[in-house]
């Protein structure tokens, strides 16, 4: 019996152990951490350190890492960062990355010898995602101290003898220790020897790349302007040479600009008279109708030139170019090499445009004949007239008379495209910012991004005192829209689908050979597709029991529109879902219109249960789709619920199938019935019941076996 009792106790202990629920804490860290190779006694005059990170997201816009004086830290002002480096998403492997960073104690208005400083990380491009923020304090050694010796004057005796020439040699000065100056004074007759003064150089000031203030991680309505999708049968590239920059502005030359190989080619691009005191410049190829100063995705093979790499304002680099890239087609649309001030800078003085063409591209079409109308709707420096503008498109504009918009050139624009400076004043400068762009008047909409031929997004901090200025490339034809045959204007609206109409303005523009401003024409016929009548649907390769630490699933859609701005698809905690707040989306993929074939698309997506303050182990989550770029089109919205970790309901159903019984008398059915009777909130007790039942069964079987053996 003693043996039996010990056996029963042991089996009961096993049963209790099996019945005790085990949590999944620690399965996912998801918390970024940063380590620095050296954090104290850094050289004030500068040295290179290694910064490494783990637990970071590779799904976002990347990471900025840099040195900042703590009381000047900001995620938006690049000028506050003493030095910085950009870690691209593809450089983050398994959440880890490492980079070298040049740090110096003093730069601009920052001084780390007198103020506390740290190495910071933030999500790049002005992202509002604060889950990637880290801070590691660092300290610099005190700068060398300059010691000034006292002045010694020796009164010489009176003499008529010519004094000999005396040379005083200063003692050596060591730069690694505070310099000590010793003065040796020789006392010749009538000679006074001045002491030697040693001056220690201040630490050099290093200007490095500052982080940008612009976000490109979709879906974003804080950084992404309305997107224009160009059909592959529009304006052909022109062979005209762009207007040269003024003599006091930057200029760009390319070794070849025409006859480029559509399958891939390399050109050498050089620049002169660029600023070396700013943030540096970006150089890249973009389709002119898609060009944006804030959306990095429109560029092919963009290069960054740091100010230090532009001696005397000159630089040279090579670009890899091909006729098609990322939703752009340079065989059917005009393309160019652009330069612009880097990191989302609002400085437009560094903007240049150099047209390029590829071999086999069609020649530009001649403008249609007209009855002498030359587009006389404005002059260089034309402005909006204010007051009512009826318009004929969706959401016709009434210009706020308090607003003023002026163009450096408003008429006789080159149909192949021309760069125009657009300036505004009297605007609010308040959130959410402003969209500025060209739209064909008879299709204008303040909510449908797809009808905007060109667009720029101005953040509130780019509208100081209500004023702003940008440079925009204006081609006459984009997709189905034609400003030679139809009247067009430069419009402004409050960004991100805002209902605030106080920021609306309309300023007519016209092109050589085109209709006069205000000419009323019929809008273009829309494609007779059945997109509107289709029912959108999404399927997931796996929706339940997903790994908490993350796994890859396939998301597919049918019935979607290929004529709009595209689709955002991503994972969101349900109670945080938003069509405008990018930071609420845990993971995101952008489906461009050209990837939607007959309404269908598919993409792979890495999903994890926890990101930032979103947690799908504690809250319901789903895969959502929406029309991209802040579109107000809700016909593309879908929601597909997902779950992470142990899925008890799925497990119970599998057990019932495995037992060959789906009746209400099965243990699985009984457990589900119990959970249901408790309102679905007692799933925590199921492991206890299952473990307890199994343990009790084993205990009874063992007891019976031992009794039979003893008998």
C-alpha positions in Angstrom: 0.0 0.0 0.0 2.9 2.4 0.7 4.2 1.7 -2.8 0.7 2.3 -4.2 0.3 5.6 -2.2 3.7 6.9 -3.5 2.8 5.9 -7.0 -0.6 7.6 -6.7 1.0 10.8 -5.3 3.6 10.9 -8.1 0.9 10.4 -10.8 -1.3 13.1 -9.2 1.7 15.5 -9.2 2.2 14.9 -12.9 -1.5 15.5 -13.5 -1.4 18.8 -11.6 1.7 19.8 -13.5 0.0 19.0 -16.8 -3.1 20.9 -15.7 -1.1 24.1 -14.8 -1.4 26.6 -17.7 2.0 27.8 -19.1 2.2 31.3 -20.4 4.0 32.4 -23.6 5.8 35.4 -22.0 9.2 35.8 -23.5 8.2 34.2 -26.8 8.4 37.6 -28.3 10.7 40.4 -27.2 9.9 42.9 -29.9 11.7 45.5 -27.9 14.5 47.4 -29.7 17.8 47.8 -27.9 20.9 49.5 -28.9 24.6 49.0 -27.9 27.5 51.4 -28.5 31.1 50.3 -28.7 32.3 53.3 -26.6 30.1 55.5 -24.4 32.5 57.4 -22.2 35.7 59.5 -22.6 35.0 60.1 -26.3 37.4 62.4 -28.0 35.9 65.9 -28.2 37.5 66.5 -31.6 35.8 63.4 -33.0 36.1 59.7 -33.4 34.3 56.8 -35.0 32.1 54.4 -32.9 30.1 51.3 -33.8 26.4 51.3 -33.0 24.5 48.0 -33.1 20.8 47.3 -32.6 18.5 44.2 -32.1 14.8 43.8 -31.9 14.1 46.4 -34.6 11.5 46.2 -37.4 12.6 45.5 -41.0 9.1 46.2 -42.2 9.1 50.0 -41.8 11.0 52.9 -43.4 14.3 52.0 -41.8 16.1 53.5 -38.8 17.9 56.8 -38.2 20.7 56.5 -35.6 22.7 59.5 -34.5 24.1 61.8 -31.8 21.9 64.4 -30.3 22.2 66.8 -27.4 19.4 65.6 -25.1 17.7 68.9 -24.5 17.5 69.5 -28.3 16.3 66.0 -29.3 13.5 65.9 -31.8 12.3 63.3 -34.2 11.4 65.9 -36.9 14.2 68.5 -37.0 17.2 67.2 -38.8 19.2 70.3 -37.8 19.2 69.2 -34.1 21.1 66.0 -34.9 24.9 66.4 -34.5 25.6 63.3 -36.7 23.5 60.6 -38.1 23.4 57.4 -40.2 20.5 55.7 -42.1 19.9 52.0 -41.7 17.8 50.8 -44.6 15.2 48.1 -44.0 17.2 45.5 -46.1 20.1 46.1 -43.7 18.1 44.9 -40.7 18.4 41.1 -40.6 16.4 39.3 -38.0 15.8 42.7 -36.3 19.6 43.3 -36.0 21.9 45.9 -37.6 25.2 47.5 -37.1 26.7 50.8 -38.4 29.7 53.1 -37.9 29.0 56.6 -36.7 31.3 59.6 -36.6 30.7 61.6 -33.5 32.2 64.9 -32.4 31.4 66.9 -29.2 30.6 70.2 -30.8 28.5 71.0 -33.9 26.3 73.9 -34.7 24.5 75.0 -31.5 25.2 71.7 -29.8 28.0 71.1 -27.3 28.3 67.7 -25.6 31.1 68.8 -23.3 28.7 71.1 -21.5 25.4 69.3 -22.0 24.3 65.7 -21.8 24.1 63.9 -25.2 23.0 60.4 -26.3 22.9 58.1 -29.3 19.3 58.0 -30.4 17.4 55.8 -32.9 14.1 56.7 -34.5 12.0 55.2 -37.3 13.2 57.0 -40.5 11.6 59.6 -42.8 9.5 61.4 -40.2 7.5 58.2 -39.3 5.2 58.6 -36.3 6.1 55.0 -35.2 7.7 55.5 -31.8 8.3 51.8 -31.2 11.8 52.1 -32.8 13.0 54.9 -30.4 16.0 54.1 -28.2 18.5 56.2 -26.3 22.0 55.4 -25.0 23.8 58.2 -23.1 27.4 59.0 -24.1 30.0 61.3 -22.6 33.0 63.2 -24.1 36.3 63.9 -22.6 36.9 67.5 -21.5 38.4 69.6 -24.3 42.1 70.7 -24.0 42.5 73.6 -21.6 44.4 76.7 -22.9 46.8 78.1 -20.3 48.0 81.7 -20.7 51.3 82.4 -19.0 51.8 85.7 -17.1 53.7 88.5 -18.8 57.2 89.1 -17.4 58.9 92.4 -17.9 62.6 92.8 -17.0 63.9 96.3 -16.5 67.3 96.5 -18.2 70.2 98.5 -16.8 71.1 101.7 -18.6 73.8 101.1 -21.1 75.0 102.5 -24.4 76.1 99.1 -25.7 74.0 97.7 -28.6 72.3 94.6 -27.2 72.9 91.3 -28.9 70.1 89.5 -30.8 68.4 87.0 -28.6 66.2 84.1 -29.8 63.8 82.5 -27.4 62.7 78.9 -28.2 59.2 77.9 -26.9 58.9 74.6 -25.1 57.1 71.8 -27.0 53.3 71.5 -26.4 51.6 68.1 -26.0 48.1 68.0 -27.5 47.0 64.9 -25.6 47.3 66.7 -22.2 46.4 70.2 -21.3 49.2 72.3 -22.7 51.7 73.7 -20.2 53.6 76.8 -21.4 57.0 77.6 -19.9 58.6 81.0 -20.8 62.3 81.4 -20.8 63.5 85.0 -20.5 67.1 85.9 -21.3 68.3 89.1 -19.6 70.5 90.9 -22.1 71.1 94.6 -21.6 68.1 96.8 -22.6 66.2 93.7 -23.9 62.7 92.7 -22.7 61.6 89.2 -23.8 57.9 88.7 -24.3 56.5 85.3 -23.2 55.4 82.8 -25.9 51.7 82.3 -26.1 50.5 78.9 -27.0 47.0 78.5 -28.6 45.3 75.2 -28.7 43.0 74.6 -31.6 39.4 74.0 -30.9 37.9 70.6 -31.9 36.9 70.6 -35.5 33.2 70.8 -36.3 31.9 68.0 -38.4 28.8 68.4 -40.5 27.1 65.1 -41.1 24.0 63.8 -42.6 20.9 64.7 -40.7 17.8 62.5 -40.6 14.9 63.4 -42.8 11.6 64.7 -41.7 9.5 62.8 -44.3 7.8 59.3 -44.0 7.4 56.8 -46.9 6.1 53.8 -45.1 2.5 53.2 -46.4 -0.2 53.7 -45.6 0.7 57.2 -44.7 -1.4 60.3 -44.8 1.2 62.3 -43.0 3.9 62.0 -45.7 2.4 60.6 -48.8 0.6 63.0 -51.2 -2.1 61.7 -53.5 -0.5 59.3 -55.9 -1.0 59.5 -59.6 -1.2 56.3 -61.6 -0.1 56.7 -65.2 -1.5 54.5 -67.9 1.2 53.1 -70.3 -0.1 55.0 -73.3 0.5 58.6 -72.4 2.9 61.4 -73.2 6.1 60.2 -74.9 9.4 61.6 -73.8 10.6 64.8 -75.3 14.0 65.3 -76.8 14.0 69.0 -75.9 16.7 70.2 -73.5 15.5 71.6 -70.2 15.8 75.3 -69.5 19.3 75.8 -68.1 19.5 76.9 -64.5 20.4 80.6 -63.8 24.1 81.3 -63.7 24.0 81.6 -59.9 22.1 78.3 -59.4 23.2 74.6 -59.6 23.7 73.0 -63.0 23.8 69.3 -64.0 25.4 67.5 -66.9 25.1 63.9 -68.0 27.4 62.0 -70.3 24.4 60.6 -72.2 20.7 61.7 -72.1 19.3 59.9 -75.2 19.4 56.5 -76.9 19.7 54.8 -73.5 19.3 51.0 -73.4 15.7 50.3 -72.1 16.9 47.0 -70.5 19.5 48.8 -68.4 22.2 51.3 -68.8 24.7 53.4 -66.8 25.2 57.2 -67.1 27.5 59.5 -65.4 25.9 62.6 -63.9 27.9 65.7 -62.7 26.9 68.8 -60.8 28.3 72.3 -60.2 27.4 75.2 -58.0 25.5 73.1 -55.4 25.3 74.2 -51.8 27.8 72.5 -49.4 26.1 73.9 -46.2 22.8 72.1 -46.3 21.7 68.5 -45.9 23.3 67.2 -49.1 21.4 66.2 -52.2 19.6 63.2 -53.7 20.1 62.3 -57.4 17.8 59.9 -59.1 15.6 59.1 -62.1 11.8 59.5 -61.9 8.9 59.5 -64.3 8.1 63.2 -64.6 4.3 62.7 -64.0 5.1 60.9 -60.7 7.9 63.1 -59.4 7.7 64.0 -55.7 10.0 65.7 -53.3 8.6 63.6 -50.4 7.9 60.1 -51.8 11.2 58.1 -52.2 9.4 55.2 -54.0 9.1 57.1 -57.3 12.9 57.2 -57.8 15.1 54.6 -59.5 18.6 54.1 -58.1 18.7 57.3 -56.1 22.1 58.4 -54.8 22.9 60.6 -51.8 25.8 63.0 -52.0 26.9 64.4 -48.6 28.0 68.0 -48.4 31.6 66.8 -47.6 31.6 65.1 -51.0 30.9 68.3 -52.9 34.2 70.3 -52.9 33.4 73.7 -54.2 29.9 72.7 -54.9 30.8 70.1 -57.5 30.2 66.3 -57.5 30.0 63.4 -59.9 28.2 60.0 -59.6 26.9 57.1 -61.8 23.3 56.1 -62.1 21.9 52.7 -63.2 18.9 53.4 -65.3 16.3 51.3 -67.1 13.1 52.2 -68.8 10.7 50.5 -66.4 10.8 50.5 -62.6 8.4 50.6 -59.6 5.3 51.5 -61.4 7.0 53.9 -63.9 7.4 53.4 -67.7 9.9 55.7 -69.4 9.0 54.3 -72.8 5.4 55.6 -72.5 6.1 58.6 -70.3 8.6 61.4 -69.9 11.4 60.7 -67.4 14.3 62.8 -66.1 17.2 62.8 -63.7 16.3 65.0 -60.7 18.3 66.5 -58.0 16.9 67.8 -54.7 17.9 68.8 -51.2 18.1 65.6 -49.2 16.1 64.3 -46.1 12.8 66.0 -46.9 14.3 69.5 -46.9 11.9 72.2 -48.1 14.9 74.0 -49.8 14.0 74.0 -53.5 17.2 75.9 -54.6 18.9 72.5 -55.2 16.2 71.2 -57.6 17.3 70.5 -61.2 15.7 68.4 -64.0 17.6 66.7 -66.8 15.5 64.9 -69.4 16.5 61.4 -70.6 15.1 59.2 -73.3 15.5 55.5 -74.2 16.2 53.9 -77.5 13.0 52.9 -79.3 10.7 55.3 -77.4 8.2 57.1 -79.6 8.7 60.7 -80.6 6.5 63.3 -78.9 3.1 63.9 -80.5 2.5 67.3 -82.1 0.0 69.4 -80.2 -3.4 69.5 -81.8 -4.2 72.4 -84.1 -6.2 75.2 -82.5 -7.9 78.4 -83.6 -5.1 80.5 -82.4 -5.8 79.9 -78.7 -2.5 80.0 -77.0 -3.6 79.5 -73.4 -3.6 83.2 -72.4 -5.0 82.6 -69.0 -2.2 84.1 -67.1 1.3 85.6 -67.2 4.5 84.7 -65.5 3.9 85.3 -61.9 0.2 84.7 -62.4 -2.0 84.5 -59.4 -5.4 83.0 -58.5 -8.2 85.5 -58.8 -9.9 84.5 -55.5 -13.7 84.3 -55.2 -15.9 81.6 -56.7 -14.7 79.1 -59.2 -17.5 76.9 -60.2 -15.5 74.1 -61.8 -17.1 71.1 -63.3 -15.4 68.2 -61.6 -16.4 66.3 -58.5 -16.1 68.6 -55.5 -15.8 72.0 -57.4 -13.6 74.6 -55.7 -14.5 77.9 -54.2 -11.3 79.7 -53.6 -10.9 81.3 -50.2 -10.3 85.0 -50.9 -7.9 85.2 -48.0 -5.5 82.9 -49.8 -2.9 83.9 -52.4 -1.2 81.5 -54.8 1.3 82.7 -57.4 3.1 80.9 -60.2 6.5 81.8 -61.7 4.9 81.0 -65.1 1.2 80.3 -65.7 0.8 80.3 -69.5 2.6 79.2 -72.6 4.0 76.2 -70.7 5.9 73.6 -72.6 3.5 70.6 -73.3 6.5 68.2 -72.8 6.8 69.5 -69.2 8.2 72.6 -67.5 9.4 73.4 -64.0 7.3 76.1 -62.3 7.7 77.6 -58.9 4.4 77.8 -56.9 4.1 80.0 -53.9 1.3 80.6 -51.4 0.5 82.9 -48.5 -2.4 83.4 -46.1 -2.7 79.7 -45.4 -3.4 78.3 -41.9 -0.2 76.2 -41.5 -2.2 73.9 -39.3 -2.5 70.2 -39.4 -2.9 68.1 -41.5 -0.9 70.2 -44.0 -1.6 70.9 -47.6 -1.8 69.2 -51.0 -0.7 71.2 -54.0 -1.0 69.9 -57.6 -2.3 70.2 -61.1 -5.7 68.8 -62.0 -7.8 68.9 -65.1 -10.7 71.2 -64.2 -13.5 68.9 -65.4 -12.5 66.0 -63.2 -11.3 67.8 -60.1 -11.9 66.1 -56.8 -10.7 67.0 -53.3 -10.8 63.3 -52.3 -9.9 61.2 -55.3 -6.1 61.1 -55.5 -6.1 59.3 -58.9 -7.3 62.4 -60.8 -4.4 64.6 -59.6 -1.8 64.8 -62.4 0.9 66.2 -60.1 1.0 66.5 -56.3 3.2 67.8 -53.5 2.5 67.5 -49.8 3.4 70.4 -47.5 3.6 69.5 -43.9 2.5 72.1 -41.4 6.1 73.0 -40.5 6.7 73.7 -44.2 4.2 76.6 -44.0 5.8 79.1 -41.6 3.6 82.1 -41.1 1.1 80.7 -43.6 3.6 81.0 -46.5 5.2 78.3 -48.6 7.0 77.8 -51.9 7.7 74.7 -54.0 9.0 73.8 -57.5 6.8 71.4 -59.5 7.3 69.8 -62.9 4.1 70.3 -65.0 3.6 68.0 -68.0 0.5 68.6 -70.2 -0.5 64.9 -70.4 -0.7 62.4 -67.6 -2.6 59.2 -68.2 -6.1 60.0 -69.5 -5.8 63.7 -68.6 -4.7 66.3 -71.2 -4.2 70.0 -70.4 -3.8 70.9 -74.1 -7.3 69.8 -74.9 -8.8 70.6 -71.5 -8.5 73.5 -69.0 -6.3 72.7 -66.0 -5.4 74.5 -62.8 -3.1 74.4 -59.8 -5.2 73.4 -56.8 -4.6 73.5 -53.1 -6.6 71.5 -50.5 -6.2 70.6 -46.9 -4.4 67.2 -46.9 -5.4 63.7 -46.1 -9.1 63.9 -47.1 -9.8 66.7 -44.6 -13.2 68.3 -44.8 -11.7 71.8 -44.2 -12.5 73.8 -47.3 -10.8 77.0 -46.1 -7.5 76.0 -47.7 -9.0 75.4 -51.2 -7.7 77.5 -54.1 -7.6 77.3 -57.8 -5.0 79.0 -60.1 -5.5 78.4 -63.9 -2.5 77.3 -66.1 -2.3 76.8 -69.9 0.1 75.2 -72.4 1.4 76.2 -75.8 -1.2 75.3 -78.4 -3.8 74.5 -75.7 -7.3 75.7 -74.8 -7.8 78.9 -72.9 -8.3 78.7 -69.1 -11.9 78.3 -68.2 -12.8 76.4 -71.4 -15.5 73.9 -70.5 -14.9 70.4 -72.1 -16.4 67.0 -71.5 -14.5 64.9 -68.9 -12.6 61.8 -70.3 -14.6 58.6 -70.7 -13.8 56.2 -67.9 -12.8 52.6 -68.6 -15.8 50.4 -68.9 -14.5 48.0 -66.3 -16.7 46.2 -63.9 -14.6 47.3 -60.9 -17.4 49.1 -59.3 -19.8 46.2 -59.6 -17.3 43.7 -58.2 -17.3 42.5 -54.7 -13.9 42.6 -53.1 -12.7 39.6 -51.2 -9.5 38.6 -49.4 -8.2 35.1 -48.5 -5.4 34.2 -46.2 -3.1 31.2 -46.4 -3.3 31.0 -42.6 -5.6 33.0 -40.2 -5.6 31.1 -36.9 -2.9 29.8 -34.6 -0.3 32.1 -36.1 3.1 32.1 -34.4 3.3 34.8 -31.7 6.9 35.6 -32.7 6.0 36.0 -36.3 5.5 34.1 -39.5 4.9 34.7 -43.2 1.4 34.4 -44.7 0.1 34.9 -48.2 -2.7 37.4 -48.6 -4.7 37.4 -51.9 -7.5 39.6 -53.1 -10.1 39.5 -55.9 -12.6 42.0 -57.2 -10.4 45.0 -56.5 -10.1 48.1 -58.7 -7.0 48.6 -60.8 -7.9 52.1 -61.8 -7.4 53.9 -58.5 -4.4 54.7 -56.3 -3.7 51.1 -55.4 -4.3 49.1 -52.2 -2.8 49.1 -48.7 -3.0 45.7 -46.9 -1.8 45.1 -43.4 -2.2 43.9 -39.9 -4.0 46.1 -37.3 -5.3 45.8 -33.8 -9.1 46.2 -34.3 -9.6 49.0 -31.8 -6.8 51.0 -33.4 -7.9 50.7 -37.0 -7.6 53.9 -39.0 -7.5 54.8 -42.7 -5.4 57.8 -42.1 -3.0 57.0 -39.1 -0.1 55.0 -40.5 1.3 54.4 -37.0 -1.7 52.2 -36.2 -0.7 49.6 -38.8 1.5 46.9 -37.4 2.6 45.7 -40.9 1.8 47.1 -44.3 2.2 46.2 -48.0 1.4 48.5 -50.9 -0.3 46.9 -54.0 0.3 49.2 -56.9 -2.5 49.4 -59.6 -0.3 47.6 -62.1 -0.1 44.6 -59.8 -3.9 44.2 -59.8 -4.8 42.0 -62.8 -8.5 41.6 -63.5 -9.1 42.7 -59.9 -6.8 40.0 -58.4 -3.5 40.4 -56.5 -1.4 38.5 -54.1 1.4 39.3 -51.6 3.4 37.8 -48.8 3.5 39.4 -45.5 5.4 38.9 -42.2 3.0 39.2 -39.3 3.9 39.1 -35.6 1.6 39.4 -32.6 3.2 42.3 -30.9 4.5 45.6 -32.3 4.8 48.8 -30.3 1.8 49.1 -28.1 -0.3 46.8 -30.3 -0.7 43.2 -29.0 -2.7 40.6 -30.8 -2.4 38.1 -28.0 -4.5 40.4 -25.8 -6.7 42.1 -28.4 -8.5 41.1 -31.5 -6.6 41.9 -34.8 -7.3 41.5 -38.5 -5.8 41.9 -41.9 -7.3 45.0 -43.5 -7.3 46.5 -47.0 -8.1 50.1 -48.0 -7.7 52.3 -51.0 -4.2 53.8 -50.8 -2.9 57.3 -50.2 -5.7 58.6 -48.0 -8.4 58.0 -50.6 -12.0 58.4 -49.4 -13.0 55.4 -51.6 -14.4 52.8 -49.1 -15.3 50.2 -51.7 -11.8 48.6 -51.3 -12.1 48.1 -47.5 -12.0 44.5 -46.2 -11.3 42.9 -42.8 -10.1 39.4 -42.3 -9.7 38.4 -38.6 -6.6 36.6 -37.5 -5.4 35.0 -34.2 -2.1 34.2 -32.7 -0.8 31.5 -30.4 -2.9 28.5 -29.1 -6.3 28.4 -30.8 -8.3 26.3 -28.4 -11.4 26.2 -30.6 -9.4 25.0 -33.6 -7.7 22.4 -31.5 -10.9 21.1 -30.1 -12.4 20.8 -33.5 -9.4 18.9 -34.7 -9.6 16.6 -31.7 -13.3 15.9 -32.5 -12.5 15.0 -36.1 -9.6 12.8 -35.0 -11.9 10.8 -32.7 -14.4 10.4 -35.5 -17.1 12.0 -33.5 -18.7 15.4 -33.8 -21.6 14.7 -31.5 -22.5 16.9 -28.6 -21.5 14.1 -26.2 -17.8 14.3 -27.1 -15.4 15.8 -24.6 -14.4 18.5 -27.1 -18.0 19.4 -27.6 -18.6 19.4 -23.9 -15.7 21.8 -23.3 -16.9 24.1 -26.0 -20.4 24.0 -24.5 -18.9 24.9 -21.1 -16.9 27.8 -22.6 -20.0 29.0 -24.4 -22.1 28.8 -21.3 -19.6 31.1 -19.6 -19.9 33.7 -22.2 -16.7 32.8 -24.0 -14.6 34.4 -21.3 -13.5 31.2 -19.5 -11.1 29.8 -22.1 -8.4 30.0 -19.4 -10.0 27.1 -17.6 -9.9 24.7 -20.6 -6.2 23.7 -20.1 -7.0 23.0 -16.4 -9.9 20.7 -17.3 -8.1 18.9 -20.1 -4.9 18.4 -17.9 -6.9 17.5 -14.9 -9.0 14.9 -16.8 -5.9 13.3 -18.4 -4.1 13.2 -15.1 -7.0 11.7 -13.2 -7.4 9.0 -15.9 -3.8 8.1 -15.7 -3.9 8.0 -11.9 -6.9 5.6 -11.9 -5.3 3.4 -14.5 -2.1 3.2 -12.6 -3.9 2.4 -9.3 -5.9 -0.4 -10.9 -2.7 -1.9 -12.5 -0.8 -1.9 -9.2 -3.8 -3.5 -7.4 -4.0 -6.3 -10.0 -0.2 -6.9 -9.6 -0.4 -7.1 -5.8 -3.3 -9.5 -6.0 
